[in-house]
Every structure is written in C-alpha cells, then in structure tokens.
Amino acid sequence: MKNEILVRYAPSPTGIPHIGNIRTAIFDWIYSKSNHGNFILRIEDTDQSRYDPKSETAIYESLEWLGLSWNEIPGKKPDTLKKSYVQSKRKKLYIQIAQELVNSGNAYYDDTTPEELISLRKKQQELGLPPRYDNRGRYRTKEDIDKSKSNGLPIVIRFKVPQNGSIKFTDEIRGKINFNLSEIEDFVILKSDGMPTYHLAHVVDDKDMGITHVFRGEEWISSTPKHLLIHQALNISTPKYIHVPLILGKDKSKLSKRHGAKSVLEYRDQGYLPEALFNYLVLLGWSPGNDEEIMSKSDIIKKFSIEKISESPAVFDQEKLEWMNGIYIRKLSIDKLSKALISYLEKPEIDGCLPDQIKRPINYSQVKSIAPFIQERLKTLKDSTEMLDFFFLADEDIKINKDDYFTKSNQIKDILKSLNEALNIINKIKKFKSDELELLFRTLSKELNIKPGILFTPIRISVTGKKIAPPLFETLEILGRKRCLSRINKAIKLLKE
C-alpha cells in the first residue's frame, strides 16, 4: 500500500445523493483509475438522528448505475456485503482517539447545554457579533463535569483550538491557504451520544485507511484548519486536499431543483444514459485542455489530472446535458438502443413509460424495427414513450383529436378524400413495404395536385393519433395492413360524426 494512490468517496446517508456529491465521487474514481490506485466507499453515518436507509441504498445504486466500482483496502475487511466501510461500526475507535486528545490536553469535556448555546447565540446576535462558541467549557473542572454527568446532562468533547497564531495548508487546486486561529472556535469532536463529528471521524479514518488524496467540495475549505489541528494533535500526516469547485445554476445562484439538480437516480429514471451523465458531470469543473467534450471513460482517465480542475464555479446546463445524452443515444447500436428502450418502456405508466394496458414484456423485434426511425429524434429514452406508444396500443385505444386534422387549407372533404384514397392504396398494394407505399402515395399526391404534407398529415394522425410521429411509410409498414385499415376507418367514422 506504500505510495499507492488511495481515494475515498464518503457520503452521509441523510438524503439522496445530489449531482454535486456524485461529481466528487466521479473525480475520486477517475483519479484512482488514472493512477492505478484504489477507490473505496465509506458510509459516514455518524449522524444517527438523520440516518435514512433509503439514502444508503441510493448511494450504492447511483455508483453502480454510473459504473463506479469500488475496492477493498488490503488487510481491512469491509463492514458490509457491498464492500463498503461504515463509520458507525467504528465507534469505539473514535471514542478512544477523543479520549487520547483529552489526555494530551488538546481537547476537553464540555457540559454546556443546548439551551445555553441558544442563549449565547441570541446575545451575540443582539450585539452584532458573529455567533460562535465562547470556549467556556475550557474552565469547567472535573468535579463540574462529573456533577453534570450524574445529573444526566449531555456531555461532549471539544477540541481546544490555540487562541492565537495561524495555520496553513496547500490546496492542490488553489495553492497555499492561510487561516487565523483566533477566528476558529473550540469545536465538537465527540457528541453526547458517543458518536464523532465529521471533523474527527474522517481524520481518524483517512489515516487508519491510508487515504492519500481527499476530493471534496470547496465549501469544506473553511473547515480544513480544524482538520489540520487534529492531525497535528495526533501527530499524523495529512493527505493532499483537492477542493473541487461549486456547481451553480445558469443564473449563477446555488444549484437547486429549479436548475435541474435532480439526483442521479432521477436522471436514470427519466431516460438518461449513464455514459452521458458521467461525461457531462466530469466536465463540470474539469477540462481536458481543449474544446473536446464527448469522451469515453477510458479517454477521460488518460487525460485526467488535478491541474486541469478549475477553481472557478461550474455552471449546470440542463439543455446541454440533454444535447449530450442525445449524442450518446445516437452512438448506440440498434441492438443496444432497442434493449435500452425496452428496459425503460416496460416500467409503469406513472413513471412516464408506456400505458399500463400495454402488455409486458415488450416485443424486442418490434422495438428493433422501430428504433432506427426514432434514434435521431431522441434526447432521452423518455422521449420514446410519445413516439412509440401507438405501435403497441390496441386500435380502439388510439385517441384522436378531431381538431388536429384541420388547417386553413385543409377542409373536411379534402381530409376524407385523402383518407379514402389511402384506404384504396393500402387495400390494393401487393407488397406492403415502406418504399412501395411511399412511391404510390407520392404518385397520388401529384395526381391529386395536393402537396405531400397536406395529403400525408391526415393519414399520420389517423394511424398514430399524433401530428408528429416517426416517418409515415415506415410506420405504416411496421403497423401492418390490417391495423392501418382499422385505424383509418375509425378516423373516417369520427370525422363524419
């Protein structure tokens, strides 16, 4: 393990992991791959009051869907069958380290109650002072703490921050950063329930597990001096810190749901491809150094370096993500696209997929015959629902809006004439193939002196229930003679009512 790159993704299972959180995991994973190192998953579940098992499941699902496989640390057995490490399983170690810090004079027991802290902050706000702990616990005696314990008061352990001087570190993106210690309050490292705070737990784990590089959001820069102080007090070396840029919305405000900040699993369920989302998220804060945007994982791994991570905020653009997803869809073979479409379309109607009355499983051969004609139009797999549902619906379930037929230049008699001529062609044509159908219908257009669009639109609406659908003649061929006749006759009856 000596000199080997070892990075960790360490999410808290208190909510479904958001885009920014997963972007950090991607940077971790790529860096480990580009340096032939290891990438581990550590579940930081020390905040038991907010622990959500669904969140933990979503963490695993998100990584697995994106193809971010993780490793075991040689000699350190994982805590779960998923081969992840879990902080709550290591509680004894944190308590032991916190006690060591107390014994060395670097930390102390504090019996300040939550009510006292609220009162302190209120007074500070009234005086126009920044709310912060006033270090009163430093002056409590052992007898005071013992008495509070016997009275059932919550006891925490706080780190004793030097009251003057400075501390600095080198961020691998931003360079040297310096902090004034007088501006840092004594902070909690062990809570009253015996669980550590993030400040203590991740330092202990990073050292114990041999983490060499820590990728995390730039919002953690202000907390870094606390972590450095713990490293110093324990006389342990620090990993290299890489604070990646924030992700903002297009209006340059903090990324939120209104900007499209869904979870990875929401994007999965809306028909995005994992390769496209991976590619897009990598480019939020990193660039290969040129204008190249569409890159495979292997290309990204070859070109990735910390030096090319920007310190400026990245801007999340939903439209660009859709564009990129469309490119990845068009790169799929028809076989892979068909399988991806079926996997998506077979989900329940409530998820935006095919109507529930359509029987599952969906016929692979039928989807494969349709896929080439919609591939260029798809931005997400979800778009396919609107483009494909009429192929699978029974004729009686096709819903037609009568108003869709009418334009300024298209009267009822012209529409009915077009549909009756269509019936005639469909009935008589011997070889029911798209090229033969197109030849006959375009010939009819010339004979009737009707523009192709005006002639074809009523036919399209009748057989699909839509004004916009896949190419007409391929659609007719796939539906087949019998279904085309049935649907056009149904439309004629509706128009005559």
FENSULHU-V128368 format. One record per residue. N is the residue number from 1. PHI is phi in degrees with one decimal (* if undefined). OMEGA is omega in whole degrees, 0 to 359 (none if undefined). NEAR is the number of other C-alpha atoms within 8 Angstrom. Layout:
n=N phi=PHI omega=OMEGA near=NEAR
n=N phi=PHI omega=OMEGA near=NEAR
This chain:
n=1 phi=* omega=185 near=5
n=2 phi=-64.4 omega=178 near=3
n=3 phi=63.5 omega=179 near=4
n=4 phi=-87.2 omega=179 near=8
n=5 phi=-68.8 omega=177 near=12
n=6 phi=-137.6 omega=180 near=13
n=7 phi=-119.3 omega=181 near=16
n=8 phi=-135.8 omega=168 near=11
n=9 phi=-104.6 omega=189 near=11
n=10 phi=-128.3 omega=181 near=8
n=11 phi=-79.7 omega=173 near=10
n=12 phi=-97.1 omega=182 near=8
n=13 phi=-80.9 omega=181 near=14
n=14 phi=-115.3 omega=179 near=10
n=15 phi=-179.7 omega=180 near=7
n=16 phi=-64.9 omega=184 near=11
n=17 phi=-59.0 omega=183 near=12
n=18 phi=-88.6 omega=185 near=10
n=19 phi=-58.2 omega=181 near=11
n=20 phi=-63.0 omega=180 near=8
n=21 phi=-64.5 omega=181 near=10
n=22 phi=-70.6 omega=177 near=10
n=23 phi=-58.1 omega=177 near=11
n=24 phi=-64.5 omega=178 near=13
n=25 phi=-60.7 omega=180 near=9
n=26 phi=-64.1 omega=177 near=12
n=27 phi=-59.6 omega=177 near=10
n=28 phi=-55.9 omega=185 near=13
n=29 phi=-62.6 omega=181 near=11
n=30 phi=-62.7 omega=182 near=11
n=31 phi=-62.3 omega=179 near=12
n=32 phi=-64.1 omega=180 near=14
n=33 phi=-68.7 omega=183 near=10
n=34 phi=-71.9 omega=180 near=10
n=35 phi=-117.6 omega=179 near=7
n=36 phi=55.0 omega=180 near=7
n=37 phi=-104.6 omega=180 near=12
n=38 phi=-119.0 omega=179 near=13
n=39 phi=-123.0 omega=181 near=14
n=40 phi=-115.9 omega=178 near=13
n=41 phi=-112.8 omega=180 near=12
n=42 phi=-126.2 omega=181 near=12
n=43 phi=-86.7 omega=183 near=13
n=44 phi=-95.9 omega=188 near=12
n=45 phi=-106.4 omega=183 near=12
n=46 phi=-74.5 omega=176 near=10
n=47 phi=-88.1 omega=186 near=8
n=48 phi=-66.0 omega=181 near=6
n=49 phi=-68.3 omega=182 near=4
n=50 phi=-111.7 omega=183 near=6
n=51 phi=-61.8 omega=181 near=10
n=52 phi=-131.2 omega=181 near=9
n=53 phi=-58.8 omega=178 near=7
n=54 phi=-64.9 omega=178 near=7
n=55 phi=-65.4 omega=180 near=13
n=56 phi=-63.2 omega=177 near=12
n=57 phi=-60.8 omega=180 near=8
n=58 phi=-65.2 omega=177 near=11
n=59 phi=-61.6 omega=179 near=12
n=60 phi=-61.2 omega=182 near=8
n=61 phi=-62.3 omega=182 near=9
n=62 phi=-63.1 omega=181 near=10
n=63 phi=-65.5 omega=181 near=10
n=64 phi=-63.9 omega=181 near=9
n=65 phi=-63.9 omega=180 near=8
n=66 phi=-80.3 omega=179 near=9
n=67 phi=79.2 omega=180 near=7
n=68 phi=-94.1 omega=181 near=9
n=69 phi=-74.7 omega=181 near=7
n=70 phi=-121.1 omega=186 near=9
n=71 phi=-112.2 omega=167 near=9
n=72 phi=-91.0 omega=171 near=10
n=73 phi=-86.9 omega=179 near=10
n=74 phi=-53.0 omega=178 near=6
n=75 phi=88.5 omega=179 near=4
n=76 phi=-123.0 omega=183 near=7
n=77 phi=-70.0 omega=177 near=7
n=78 phi=-62.9 omega=184 near=11
n=79 phi=-94.0 omega=182 near=9
n=80 phi=-134.3 omega=176 near=8
n=81 phi=-66.1 omega=178 near=6
n=82 phi=-80.3 omega=179 near=4
n=83 phi=66.2 omega=175 near=11
n=84 phi=-106.1 omega=176 near=13
n=85 phi=-101.9 omega=187 near=10
n=86 phi=-127.1 omega=186 near=13
n=87 phi=-64.4 omega=183 near=12
n=88 phi=-62.7 omega=178 near=9
n=89 phi=-77.9 omega=187 near=6
n=90 phi=-114.4 omega=185 near=8
n=91 phi=-55.9 omega=183 near=11
n=92 phi=-59.6 omega=181 near=6
n=93 phi=-64.3 omega=181 near=7
n=94 phi=-66.4 omega=179 near=14
n=95 phi=-61.8 omega=180 near=12
n=96 phi=-62.0 omega=181 near=8
n=97 phi=-67.4 omega=179 near=9
n=98 phi=-61.6 omega=179 near=12
n=99 phi=-64.6 omega=177 near=8
n=100 phi=-60.2 omega=180 near=8
n=101 phi=-67.8 omega=175 near=14
n=102 phi=-66.0 omega=182 near=12
n=103 phi=-61.6 omega=181 near=8
n=104 phi=-85.8 omega=179 near=7
n=105 phi=84.2 omega=180 near=8
n=106 phi=-93.1 omega=179 near=11
n=107 phi=-151.2 omega=182 near=13
n=108 phi=-152.2 omega=175 near=13
n=109 phi=-77.1 omega=181 near=11
n=110 phi=-132.8 omega=180 near=12
n=111 phi=-109.7 omega=177 near=11
n=112 phi=-61.7 omega=184 near=9
n=113 phi=-82.2 omega=176 near=8
n=114 phi=-56.7 omega=180 near=6
n=115 phi=-66.1 omega=179 near=6
n=116 phi=-66.8 omega=179 near=8
n=117 phi=-66.5 omega=178 near=10
n=118 phi=-63.6 omega=180 near=8
n=119 phi=-62.9 omega=180 near=8
n=120 phi=-62.1 omega=182 near=10
n=121 phi=-65.2 omega=179 near=10
n=122 phi=-63.6 omega=179 near=9
n=123 phi=-64.2 omega=180 near=8
n=124 phi=-64.2 omega=178 near=11
n=125 phi=-65.3 omega=179 near=10
n=126 phi=-63.5 omega=180 near=7
n=127 phi=-89.9 omega=180 near=6
n=128 phi=74.1 omega=181 near=6
n=129 phi=-97.6 omega=176 near=7
n=130 phi=-66.2 omega=181 near=6
n=131 phi=-68.6 omega=179 near=9
n=132 phi=-159.9 omega=178 near=6
n=133 phi=-67.4 omega=185 near=9
n=134 phi=-97.2 omega=176 near=6
n=135 phi=63.6 omega=183 near=7
n=136 phi=-61.7 omega=183 near=7
n=137 phi=-64.6 omega=179 near=10
n=138 phi=-58.9 omega=189 near=8
n=139 phi=-102.9 omega=177 near=5
n=140 phi=-81.9 omega=180 near=9
n=141 phi=-87.0 omega=177 near=6
n=142 phi=-59.7 omega=180 near=6
n=143 phi=-64.2 omega=179 near=6
n=144 phi=-59.8 omega=183 near=8
n=145 phi=-66.3 omega=180 near=13
n=146 phi=-61.3 omega=179 near=8
n=147 phi=-64.5 omega=179 near=8
n=148 phi=-63.4 omega=178 near=12
n=149 phi=-60.9 omega=181 near=10
n=150 phi=-65.3 omega=179 near=7
n=151 phi=-88.6 omega=176 near=6
n=152 phi=78.9 omega=179 near=6
n=153 phi=-76.5 omega=179 near=9
n=154 phi=-69.9 omega=180 near=10
n=155 phi=-116.5 omega=177 near=13
n=156 phi=-116.2 omega=172 near=12
n=157 phi=-115.1 omega=179 near=15
n=158 phi=-111.4 omega=174 near=13
n=159 phi=-81.6 omega=181 near=13
n=160 phi=-89.8 omega=182 near=11
n=161 phi=-83.9 omega=175 near=11
n=162 phi=-53.6 omega=187 near=7
n=163 phi=-87.0 omega=175 near=6
n=164 phi=-148.8 omega=183 near=7
n=165 phi=94.9 omega=181 near=8
n=166 phi=-142.9 omega=178 near=9
n=167 phi=-142.9 omega=182 near=9
n=168 phi=-136.4 omega=175 near=9
n=169 phi=-150.4 omega=178 near=7
n=170 phi=-106.9 omega=173 near=10
n=171 phi=-85.2 omega=186 near=12
n=172 phi=-67.6 omega=178 near=11
n=173 phi=-104.4 omega=189 near=12
n=174 phi=-98.7 omega=182 near=8
n=175 phi=86.4 omega=185 near=7
n=176 phi=-75.1 omega=178 near=8
n=177 phi=-129.7 omega=185 near=9
n=178 phi=-117.6 omega=180 near=8
n=179 phi=-128.1 omega=175 near=8
n=180 phi=-87.8 omega=185 near=10
n=181 phi=-66.2 omega=181 near=12
n=182 phi=-65.8 omega=181 near=10
n=183 phi=-93.9 omega=183 near=5
n=184 phi=-110.3 omega=180 near=7
n=185 phi=-79.7 omega=171 near=10
n=186 phi=-64.0 omega=188 near=11
n=187 phi=-115.7 omega=182 near=8
n=188 phi=-73.6 omega=175 near=10
n=189 phi=-114.5 omega=176 near=14
n=190 phi=-136.8 omega=183 near=15
n=191 phi=-80.0 omega=184 near=12
n=192 phi=-66.4 omega=178 near=9
n=193 phi=-88.3 omega=179 near=4
n=194 phi=85.3 omega=178 near=8
n=195 phi=-89.5 omega=179 near=13
n=196 phi=-78.3 omega=169 near=14
n=197 phi=-83.6 omega=178 near=12
n=198 phi=-56.0 omega=185 near=9
n=199 phi=-54.9 omega=181 near=10
n=200 phi=-80.8 omega=189 near=13
n=201 phi=-58.8 omega=185 near=11
n=202 phi=-71.5 omega=177 near=8
n=203 phi=-65.8 omega=180 near=11
n=204 phi=-61.6 omega=182 near=10
n=205 phi=-68.3 omega=181 near=8
n=206 phi=-60.0 omega=178 near=11
n=207 phi=-70.4 omega=183 near=11
n=208 phi=-63.2 omega=183 near=6
n=209 phi=-94.6 omega=178 near=8
n=210 phi=79.4 omega=180 near=8
n=211 phi=-65.0 omega=182 near=12
n=212 phi=-100.6 omega=183 near=11
n=213 phi=-136.6 omega=179 near=11
n=214 phi=-115.0 omega=173 near=11
n=215 phi=-93.4 omega=176 near=12
n=216 phi=-158.1 omega=182 near=10
n=217 phi=-66.5 omega=183 near=12
n=218 phi=-65.9 omega=177 near=9
n=219 phi=-65.2 omega=179 near=7
n=220 phi=-88.1 omega=180 near=9
n=221 phi=-58.6 omega=183 near=8
n=222 phi=-66.5 omega=179 near=6
n=223 phi=-90.7 omega=185 near=7
n=224 phi=-58.0 omega=178 near=8
n=225 phi=-58.3 omega=177 near=10
n=226 phi=-62.8 omega=182 near=8
n=227 phi=-71.3 omega=177 near=11
n=228 phi=-64.4 omega=179 near=9
n=229 phi=-62.8 omega=178 near=9
n=230 phi=-66.1 omega=177 near=11
n=231 phi=-57.3 omega=181 near=12
n=232 phi=-63.6 omega=182 near=9
n=233 phi=-64.0 omega=180 near=9
n=234 phi=-91.8 omega=180 near=7
n=235 phi=57.2 omega=178 near=6
n=236 phi=-122.6 omega=181 near=8
n=237 phi=-75.7 omega=180 near=7
n=238 phi=-97.8 omega=172 near=7
n=239 phi=-75.1 omega=174 near=9
n=240 phi=-83.6 omega=182 near=10
n=241 phi=-101.6 omega=177 near=11
n=242 phi=-125.7 omega=181 near=12
n=243 phi=-93.5 omega=186 near=14
n=244 phi=-79.9 omega=186 near=14
n=245 phi=-66.8 omega=176 near=12
n=246 phi=-66.8 omega=172 near=11
n=247 phi=-111.4 omega=181 near=13
n=248 phi=-110.6 omega=173 near=13
n=249 phi=-78.2 omega=182 near=13
n=250 phi=-63.3 omega=178 near=9
n=251 phi=-87.1 omega=178 near=5
n=252 phi=69.5 omega=174 near=7
n=253 phi=-94.0 omega=182 near=7
n=254 phi=-57.1 omega=183 near=7
n=255 phi=-60.1 omega=181 near=10
n=256 phi=-144.1 omega=181 near=8
n=257 phi=-56.9 omega=184 near=7
n=258 phi=-68.4 omega=177 near=5
n=259 phi=-89.2 omega=184 near=11
n=260 phi=101.1 omega=183 near=7
n=261 phi=-79.5 omega=178 near=10
n=262 phi=-84.3 omega=173 near=10
n=263 phi=-77.8 omega=177 near=10
n=264 phi=-56.9 omega=183 near=11
n=265 phi=-69.7 omega=175 near=10
n=266 phi=-67.0 omega=177 near=8
n=267 phi=-65.3 omega=176 near=10
n=268 phi=-58.0 omega=184 near=10
n=269 phi=-72.3 omega=178 near=9
n=270 phi=-98.3 omega=171 near=10
n=271 phi=91.6 omega=174 near=11
n=272 phi=-89.5 omega=178 near=12
n=273 phi=-88.6 omega=181 near=11
n=274 phi=-60.0 omega=180 near=10
n=275 phi=-63.8 omega=181 near=10
n=276 phi=-70.6 omega=181 near=12
n=277 phi=-66.2 omega=177 near=11
n=278 phi=-57.9 omega=181 near=10
n=279 phi=-58.1 omega=183 near=13
n=280 phi=-67.1 omega=183 near=10
n=281 phi=-66.0 omega=177 near=10
n=282 phi=-59.0 omega=184 near=11
n=283 phi=-78.2 omega=176 near=9
n=284 phi=-86.1 omega=179 near=11
n=285 phi=113.5 omega=178 near=14
n=286 phi=-136.2 omega=178 near=9
n=287 phi=-140.4 omega=178 near=9
n=288 phi=-72.8 omega=179 near=10
n=289 phi=103.0 omega=176 near=5
n=290 phi=-142.9 omega=183 near=5
n=291 phi=-88.9 omega=182 near=5
n=292 phi=-65.1 omega=182 near=6
n=293 phi=-124.9 omega=182 near=6
n=294 phi=-87.7 omega=184 near=6
n=295 phi=-137.9 omega=175 near=8
n=296 phi=-75.5 omega=178 near=8
n=297 phi=-59.3 omega=182 near=8
n=298 phi=-65.0 omega=177 near=6
n=299 phi=-64.8 omega=181 near=8
n=300 phi=-63.3 omega=180 near=11
n=301 phi=-59.3 omega=181 near=11
n=302 phi=-65.9 omega=187 near=7
n=303 phi=-96.9 omega=188 near=7
n=304 phi=-73.6 omega=171 near=11
n=305 phi=-155.0 omega=180 near=7
n=306 phi=-62.3 omega=183 near=8
n=307 phi=-60.3 omega=182 near=7
n=308 phi=-94.9 omega=173 near=10
n=309 phi=-83.4 omega=182 near=11
n=310 phi=-81.6 omega=173 near=12
n=311 phi=-94.1 omega=178 near=9
n=312 phi=-84.4 omega=179 near=7
n=313 phi=-58.7 omega=176 near=10
n=314 phi=-95.0 omega=181 near=10
n=315 phi=-111.6 omega=180 near=10
n=316 phi=-82.8 omega=183 near=11
n=317 phi=-123.5 omega=182 near=9
n=318 phi=-60.0 omega=181 near=8
n=319 phi=-65.5 omega=179 near=6
n=320 phi=-68.4 omega=176 near=7
n=321 phi=-62.1 omega=178 near=11
n=322 phi=-61.5 omega=179 near=10
n=323 phi=-59.2 omega=181 near=9
n=324 phi=-66.0 omega=178 near=11
n=325 phi=-63.0 omega=177 near=14
n=326 phi=-61.8 omega=178 near=13
n=327 phi=-63.6 omega=179 near=9
n=328 phi=-66.2 omega=177 near=11
n=329 phi=-63.4 omega=181 near=13
n=330 phi=-70.5 omega=178 near=8
n=331 phi=-81.9 omega=182 near=6
n=332 phi=-71.6 omega=170 near=9
n=333 phi=-68.4 omega=180 near=6
n=334 phi=-60.9 omega=179 near=9
n=335 phi=-63.2 omega=181 near=8
n=336 phi=-66.1 omega=178 near=8
n=337 phi=-62.8 omega=181 near=11
n=338 phi=-61.1 omega=179 near=12
n=339 phi=-65.5 omega=178 near=9
n=340 phi=-66.1 omega=179 near=9
n=341 phi=-64.1 omega=180 near=11
n=342 phi=-62.2 omega=180 near=11
n=343 phi=-57.1 omega=180 near=8
n=344 phi=-79.4 omega=188 near=12
n=345 phi=-66.4 omega=182 near=12
n=346 phi=-78.0 omega=176 near=11
n=347 phi=-69.2 omega=182 near=9
n=348 phi=-63.7 omega=179 near=11
n=349 phi=-56.7 omega=182 near=9
n=350 phi=-61.5 omega=179 near=5
n=351 phi=-89.5 omega=179 near=7
n=352 phi=88.9 omega=183 near=9
n=353 phi=-102.8 omega=185 near=13
n=354 phi=-60.6 omega=179 near=12
n=355 phi=-51.8 omega=185 near=8
n=356 phi=-63.7 omega=181 near=7
n=357 phi=-73.1 omega=176 near=5
n=358 phi=-79.0 omega=185 near=8
n=359 phi=-67.9 omega=172 near=6
n=360 phi=-104.9 omega=358 near=5
n=361 phi=-73.1 omega=178 near=5
n=362 phi=-74.2 omega=182 near=9
n=363 phi=-68.2 omega=183 near=6
n=364 phi=-61.7 omega=183 near=9
n=365 phi=-60.4 omega=180 near=6
n=366 phi=-67.6 omega=179 near=8
n=367 phi=-63.4 omega=181 near=12
n=368 phi=-63.1 omega=179 near=11
n=369 phi=-72.5 omega=182 near=8
n=370 phi=-91.1 omega=189 near=10
n=371 phi=-49.8 omega=182 near=11
n=372 phi=-61.0 omega=185 near=9
n=373 phi=-88.5 omega=178 near=9
n=374 phi=-115.5 omega=186 near=11
n=375 phi=-55.1 omega=183 near=9
n=376 phi=-67.8 omega=185 near=8
n=377 phi=-93.1 omega=186 near=6
n=378 phi=-80.5 omega=169 near=11
n=379 phi=-102.9 omega=174 near=11
n=380 phi=-139.0 omega=177 near=14
n=381 phi=-64.3 omega=180 near=13
n=382 phi=-62.6 omega=179 near=11
n=383 phi=-59.3 omega=185 near=10
n=384 phi=-68.0 omega=181 near=11
n=385 phi=-57.0 omega=181 near=12
n=386 phi=-67.6 omega=184 near=6
n=387 phi=-83.7 omega=189 near=10
n=388 phi=-118.0 omega=190 near=8
n=389 phi=-56.1 omega=184 near=10
n=390 phi=-67.3 omega=177 near=10
n=391 phi=-69.2 omega=187 near=7
n=392 phi=-105.2 omega=179 near=7
n=393 phi=-73.3 omega=173 near=10
n=394 phi=-67.4 omega=183 near=7
n=395 phi=-56.5 omega=183 near=8
n=396 phi=-72.5 omega=181 near=5
n=397 phi=-92.8 omega=177 near=6
n=398 phi=-73.5 omega=182 near=10
n=399 phi=-97.6 omega=182 near=6
n=400 phi=-115.5 omega=174 near=9
n=401 phi=-93.5 omega=185 near=7
n=402 phi=-55.7 omega=183 near=8
n=403 phi=-67.8 omega=182 near=5
n=404 phi=-63.5 omega=184 near=7
n=405 phi=-73.8 omega=193 near=11
n=406 phi=-94.0 omega=172 near=10
n=407 phi=-130.5 omega=180 near=6
n=408 phi=-61.1 omega=184 near=5
n=409 phi=-105.1 omega=184 near=5
n=410 phi=-123.6 omega=182 near=10
n=411 phi=-96.2 omega=185 near=9
n=412 phi=-58.7 omega=181 near=8
n=413 phi=-67.5 omega=178 near=6
n=414 phi=-69.4 omega=180 near=8
n=415 phi=-64.4 omega=181 near=12
n=416 phi=-63.8 omega=178 near=10
n=417 phi=-62.8 omega=179 near=8
n=418 phi=-61.1 omega=183 near=12
n=419 phi=-70.0 omega=179 near=12
n=420 phi=-68.6 omega=176 near=8
n=421 phi=-65.4 omega=178 near=8
n=422 phi=-63.5 omega=178 near=10
n=423 phi=-59.0 omega=182 near=11
n=424 phi=-62.6 omega=180 near=8
n=425 phi=-65.4 omega=183 near=10
n=426 phi=-63.6 omega=179 near=12
n=427 phi=-68.7 omega=190 near=8
n=428 phi=-90.7 omega=185 near=6
n=429 phi=-60.6 omega=182 near=8
n=430 phi=-81.3 omega=182 near=4
n=431 phi=-100.7 omega=187 near=5
n=432 phi=-82.7 omega=181 near=11
n=433 phi=-123.6 omega=186 near=9
n=434 phi=-58.9 omega=182 near=10
n=435 phi=-67.6 omega=178 near=7
n=436 phi=-67.4 omega=179 near=9
n=437 phi=-62.6 omega=181 near=12
n=438 phi=-61.6 omega=180 near=9
n=439 phi=-59.0 omega=182 near=8
n=440 phi=-68.0 omega=182 near=9
n=441 phi=-71.5 omega=178 near=10
n=442 phi=-71.5 omega=174 near=9
n=443 phi=-63.8 omega=178 near=8
n=444 phi=-61.6 omega=180 near=8
n=445 phi=-57.4 omega=180 near=12
n=446 phi=-69.8 omega=182 near=9
n=447 phi=-63.4 omega=182 near=7
n=448 phi=-87.6 omega=182 near=6
n=449 phi=56.0 omega=178 near=6
n=450 phi=-117.7 omega=178 near=9
n=451 phi=-58.3 omega=182 near=8
n=452 phi=-52.1 omega=182 near=8
n=453 phi=-61.5 omega=181 near=6
n=454 phi=-70.9 omega=179 near=9
n=455 phi=-74.1 omega=188 near=12
n=456 phi=-79.2 omega=186 near=10
n=457 phi=-58.7 omega=179 near=10
n=458 phi=-59.7 omega=179 near=12
n=459 phi=-66.3 omega=180 near=12
n=460 phi=-60.3 omega=181 near=14
n=461 phi=-61.6 omega=184 near=13
n=462 phi=-66.8 omega=185 near=13
n=463 phi=-89.7 omega=182 near=10
n=464 phi=-115.4 omega=186 near=10
n=465 phi=80.1 omega=184 near=12
n=466 phi=-133.6 omega=176 near=9
n=467 phi=-81.7 omega=179 near=8
n=468 phi=-120.5 omega=184 near=5
n=469 phi=-154.6 omega=176 near=9
n=470 phi=-58.4 omega=182 near=9
n=471 phi=-46.6 omega=190 near=7
n=472 phi=-59.1 omega=190 near=9
n=473 phi=-72.8 omega=174 near=11
n=474 phi=-66.6 omega=178 near=11
n=475 phi=-62.6 omega=180 near=10
n=476 phi=-60.8 omega=181 near=12
n=477 phi=-62.4 omega=182 near=11
n=478 phi=-67.4 omega=179 near=9
n=479 phi=-66.8 omega=179 near=9
n=480 phi=92.8 omega=185 near=9
n=481 phi=-57.1 omega=187 near=11
n=482 phi=-61.2 omega=183 near=6
n=483 phi=-70.9 omega=178 near=9
n=484 phi=-64.8 omega=179 near=12
n=485 phi=-61.6 omega=181 near=11
n=486 phi=-59.9 omega=184 near=9
n=487 phi=-72.2 omega=179 near=11
n=488 phi=-68.1 omega=177 near=13
n=489 phi=-61.4 omega=178 near=9
n=490 phi=-63.2 omega=180 near=9
n=491 phi=-67.3 omega=179 near=10
n=492 phi=-60.7 omega=179 near=10
n=493 phi=-60.4 omega=180 near=8
n=494 phi=-63.2 omega=183 near=8
n=495 phi=-68.3 omega=181 near=9
n=496 phi=-81.9 omega=183 near=5
n=497 phi=-68.5 omega=none near=4
